[in-house]
Amino acid sequence: MAEPVDYQLALKDSRVGAWVWYLKEDRVVIDEEMAKILGFSSQKREFSSNEWQAYTHPDDIKEHFRRLPDFHNGRIHSIETIRRFLHSNGQWIHMLIRGRPFEYDESGNPIAFTGTQTDVTEHILIKEELKLVIDQLNIGCWKWDLLTGRLLWDEQSVRIFDYEPGELTRTTNDFENRLKPNQKEGVIQRITEVLEKEDSYSEVYEIINRRGETRYIRDLGNVLRDVEGRVVCMYGVVYDVTDELSAHKRLEDQKTF
């Protein structure tokens, strides 16, 4: 017979706190781990709704109340979002919130919610720092979903391929339409080969922007497959290496004299 699992012990020091929100009683109750995450004493574990909201970032409170009616009309049955909470040291921390109703009134309206909150501040800060570096280096990020056919570009990728956001079809047409005509077949063939038998992709190709200028693009990507080896998506980065290649060519030309 399997040994009983002590779930409280499993959650201890996991940086995952639990909460219950009783709407009719205007009461929010948090567990000890949640209090610890927010820097509260273990005795400070019960709040009125207004008290609890005071610890939530004002911008996130607006989003909270915007989505609350969706529970009442049945459009959504659970929530997963990131909100900022005020730590006892005066700093905002980022919390991943997951929750759902667990008690309803006679009309079917939710009157009590429960869920968990996870401190993801470190992950958010790393992500923001990485985005800053990527923006400074003019690197674009992309993802091609092979299941839906959608090609997703971030803002920098859109700039590199010289599109206006409203022009995008979010399909591979956006990519293929910018390829230099004499390279299109070769680039597409190379991508096909990667999808069939490889796990990574690295190419330099030429595109023609809307002004008719030729730009050289370095494209680095990885292939994600499911457990049966079927391709799920490709993702990667692109950056413009035109100036780099031009400088290299000038250097090579100087060596010939």
C-alpha positions as CSV (number, residue, x, y, z in Angstrom):
1,M,0.0,0.0,0.0
2,A,1.3,3.5,-0.9
3,E,2.3,5.7,2.0
4,P,0.0,8.7,2.5
5,V,1.4,11.9,1.0
6,D,1.9,14.9,3.3
7,Y,0.9,17.6,0.8
8,Q,1.6,20.5,3.3
9,L,5.2,19.2,3.7
10,A,5.5,18.9,-0.1
11,L,4.5,22.5,-0.5
12,K,6.7,23.8,2.3
13,D,9.5,26.1,1.1
14,S,8.2,25.6,-2.5
15,R,7.4,29.3,-2.8
16,V,3.8,28.4,-3.6
17,G,1.2,29.8,-1.3
18,A,-2.5,29.0,-1.0
19,W,-5.5,31.3,-0.5
20,V,-9.3,31.3,-0.1
21,W,-11.5,34.2,-0.9
22,Y,-15.0,34.2,0.6
23,L,-17.0,36.8,-1.2
24,K,-20.1,36.8,1.0
25,E,-18.1,37.1,4.1
26,D,-15.7,39.7,2.6
27,R,-12.8,37.6,3.8
28,V,-9.5,36.5,2.3
29,V,-7.5,33.8,4.1
30,I,-3.9,32.8,3.2
31,D,-1.7,29.9,4.4
32,E,1.6,30.2,6.2
33,E,3.6,29.9,3.0
34,M,1.7,32.7,1.4
35,A,2.4,34.9,4.4
36,K,6.0,34.0,4.2
37,I,6.2,34.9,0.5
38,L,4.8,38.4,1.2
39,G,6.9,38.9,4.3
40,F,4.0,38.8,6.8
41,S,4.1,37.3,10.2
42,S,2.6,33.8,10.4
43,Q,-0.2,35.3,12.5
44,K,-1.2,37.8,9.7
45,R,-3.2,35.5,7.5
46,E,-6.7,36.9,7.3
47,F,-7.8,40.1,5.5
48,S,-10.9,41.9,4.4
49,S,-11.3,42.2,0.6
50,N,-10.3,45.9,0.7
51,E,-7.2,45.1,2.9
52,W,-6.1,42.4,0.5
53,Q,-6.6,44.6,-2.6
54,A,-4.5,47.3,-1.0
55,Y,-1.5,44.9,-1.4
56,T,-2.3,44.5,-5.2
57,H,-0.8,46.9,-7.7
58,P,-3.5,49.4,-8.8
59,D,-3.2,48.5,-12.5
60,D,-3.6,44.8,-11.7
61,I,-6.7,45.5,-9.6
62,K,-8.4,47.1,-12.6
63,E,-7.8,43.9,-14.6
64,H,-9.1,41.8,-11.7
65,F,-12.4,43.5,-11.6
66,R,-12.7,43.6,-15.4
67,R,-12.5,39.8,-15.5
68,L,-14.6,39.0,-12.4
69,P,-18.0,39.2,-14.3
70,D,-16.7,36.4,-16.6
71,F,-17.0,34.0,-13.7
72,H,-20.6,35.1,-13.0
73,N,-21.8,34.6,-16.5
74,G,-19.9,31.3,-17.0
75,R,-17.5,32.5,-19.7
76,I,-14.5,31.3,-17.7
77,H,-14.2,28.7,-14.9
78,S,-10.6,29.3,-13.8
79,I,-7.9,32.0,-13.9
80,E,-4.2,32.0,-14.5
81,T,-2.5,35.4,-14.5
82,I,0.5,37.3,-13.2
83,R,-0.1,40.2,-10.8
84,R,2.1,42.4,-8.7
85,F,1.8,42.3,-4.9
86,L,3.3,44.6,-2.3
87,H,5.9,42.9,-0.1
88,S,6.3,44.0,3.5
89,N,9.6,45.5,2.6
90,G,7.9,47.9,0.3
91,Q,8.9,46.3,-3.0
92,W,6.5,44.9,-5.7
93,I,6.9,41.2,-6.4
94,H,5.4,39.3,-9.3
95,M,3.0,36.5,-8.4
96,L,1.7,33.8,-10.7
97,I,-2.0,33.3,-9.6
98,R,-4.0,30.2,-10.4
99,G,-7.5,29.9,-9.0
100,R,-11.1,28.8,-9.5
101,P,-14.5,29.0,-7.7
102,F,-15.4,26.1,-5.4
103,E,-18.7,27.3,-3.9
104,Y,-21.8,28.7,-5.5
105,D,-25.0,30.3,-4.4
106,E,-28.5,29.1,-5.4
107,S,-28.4,31.0,-8.6
108,G,-25.1,29.5,-9.6
109,N,-23.0,32.5,-8.9
110,P,-19.6,31.8,-7.4
111,I,-19.3,32.9,-3.7
112,A,-15.9,31.5,-2.8
113,F,-12.6,31.1,-4.7
114,T,-9.5,29.2,-3.9
115,G,-6.1,28.9,-5.6
116,T,-2.3,29.3,-5.3
117,Q,0.2,32.0,-5.8
118,T,3.8,31.5,-6.9
119,D,6.6,34.0,-6.6
120,V,7.9,34.4,-10.1
121,T,9.7,37.8,-9.6
122,E,13.1,36.4,-10.4
123,H,11.9,34.9,-13.7
124,I,10.2,38.2,-14.6
125,L,13.3,40.2,-13.9
126,I,15.5,37.8,-16.0
127,K,13.0,38.0,-18.8
128,E,12.9,41.9,-18.7
129,E,16.7,42.0,-18.6
130,L,17.0,39.6,-21.5
131,K,14.5,41.7,-23.5
132,L,16.6,44.8,-22.8
133,V,19.7,43.0,-24.1
134,I,17.8,41.7,-27.2
135,D,16.4,45.2,-28.0
136,Q,19.9,46.8,-27.6
137,L,21.4,44.2,-30.0
138,N,18.5,44.6,-32.5
139,I,17.7,40.9,-32.3
140,G,14.3,39.7,-33.3
141,C,12.5,36.6,-31.9
142,W,10.2,34.4,-33.9
143,K,8.1,31.2,-33.5
144,W,6.5,29.1,-36.3
145,D,3.7,26.9,-35.1
146,L,3.6,23.9,-37.5
147,L,0.2,22.8,-36.0
148,T,-1.6,26.0,-36.8
149,G,0.7,27.4,-39.5
150,R,1.0,30.7,-37.6
151,L,4.3,32.6,-37.8
152,L,4.7,34.9,-34.9
153,W,7.3,37.7,-34.9
154,D,8.1,40.1,-32.1
155,E,8.4,43.9,-32.7
156,Q,12.1,43.7,-33.6
157,S,11.5,40.9,-36.2
158,V,8.7,43.1,-37.8
159,R,11.2,45.9,-38.1
160,I,14.0,43.7,-39.5
161,F,11.7,42.4,-42.2
162,D,10.4,46.0,-42.7
163,Y,6.6,45.5,-42.2
164,E,4.0,47.6,-40.7
165,P,2.1,45.6,-38.0
166,G,-1.2,45.8,-39.9
167,E,0.4,44.3,-43.0
168,L,1.2,40.9,-41.4
169,T,-0.7,37.8,-42.3
170,R,1.1,35.9,-39.5
171,T,1.8,33.1,-41.9
172,T,5.0,32.1,-43.7
173,N,3.9,34.4,-46.5
174,D,5.3,37.3,-44.5
175,F,8.7,35.6,-44.5
176,E,8.7,34.3,-48.1
177,N,7.5,37.6,-49.5
178,R,10.6,39.3,-48.3
179,L,13.1,36.7,-49.5
180,K,15.2,37.7,-52.5
181,P,13.6,35.9,-55.5
182,N,16.8,34.0,-56.5
183,Q,17.2,32.7,-53.0
184,K,13.6,31.8,-52.1
185,E,13.7,28.2,-53.4
186,G,17.0,27.4,-51.7
187,V,16.0,28.9,-48.3
188,I,12.7,27.0,-48.3
189,Q,14.4,23.8,-49.3
190,R,16.9,24.2,-46.5
191,I,14.1,24.7,-43.9
192,T,12.3,21.6,-45.2
193,E,15.5,19.6,-44.7
194,V,15.8,20.8,-41.2
195,L,12.2,19.9,-40.4
196,E,12.7,16.4,-41.8
197,K,15.9,15.3,-40.1
198,E,17.6,18.0,-38.0
199,D,17.1,19.8,-34.7
200,S,18.7,23.2,-35.4
201,Y,18.9,25.8,-38.2
202,S,21.5,28.4,-39.0
203,E,21.4,30.4,-42.3
204,V,22.3,33.8,-43.8
205,Y,20.0,34.9,-46.6
206,E,19.1,38.1,-48.4
207,I,15.8,39.9,-48.2
208,I,14.4,42.9,-50.1
209,N,12.8,45.5,-48.0
210,R,10.0,47.8,-49.0
211,R,12.5,50.4,-50.3
212,G,14.0,47.8,-52.6
213,E,17.2,47.6,-50.6
214,T,19.0,44.2,-50.1
215,R,19.6,43.3,-46.5
216,Y,21.5,40.3,-45.1
217,I,19.8,38.4,-42.3
218,R,21.2,35.8,-40.0
219,D,18.6,33.3,-38.8
220,L,19.2,30.9,-36.0
221,G,16.5,28.4,-34.9
222,N,15.6,25.2,-33.1
223,V,13.1,22.5,-33.9
224,L,10.7,21.3,-31.2
225,R,9.3,17.8,-31.6
226,D,6.7,15.8,-29.7
227,V,7.4,12.4,-28.0
228,E,6.8,10.6,-31.4
229,G,9.3,12.8,-33.2
230,R,6.8,14.9,-35.1
231,V,7.6,18.6,-35.5
232,V,5.5,20.9,-33.3
233,C,7.2,24.2,-33.9
234,M,10.3,26.0,-34.8
235,Y,11.6,29.0,-32.8
236,G,14.6,31.2,-33.0
237,V,16.2,34.7,-33.5
238,V,17.0,36.9,-36.5
239,Y,19.3,39.8,-36.8
240,D,20.5,42.1,-39.6
241,V,24.2,41.4,-40.5
242,T,24.4,43.7,-43.5
243,D,26.8,46.2,-41.9
244,E,28.9,43.4,-40.5
245,L,29.3,41.7,-43.9
246,S,29.9,45.0,-45.6
247,A,32.7,45.8,-43.1
248,H,34.2,42.3,-43.6
249,K,34.1,42.8,-47.4
250,R,35.9,46.2,-47.2
251,L,38.6,44.6,-45.1
252,E,39.0,41.8,-47.6
253,D,39.2,44.3,-50.4
254,Q,41.9,46.3,-48.6
255,K,44.0,43.1,-48.3
256,T,44.0,42.7,-52.1
257,F,45.9,46.0,-52.6
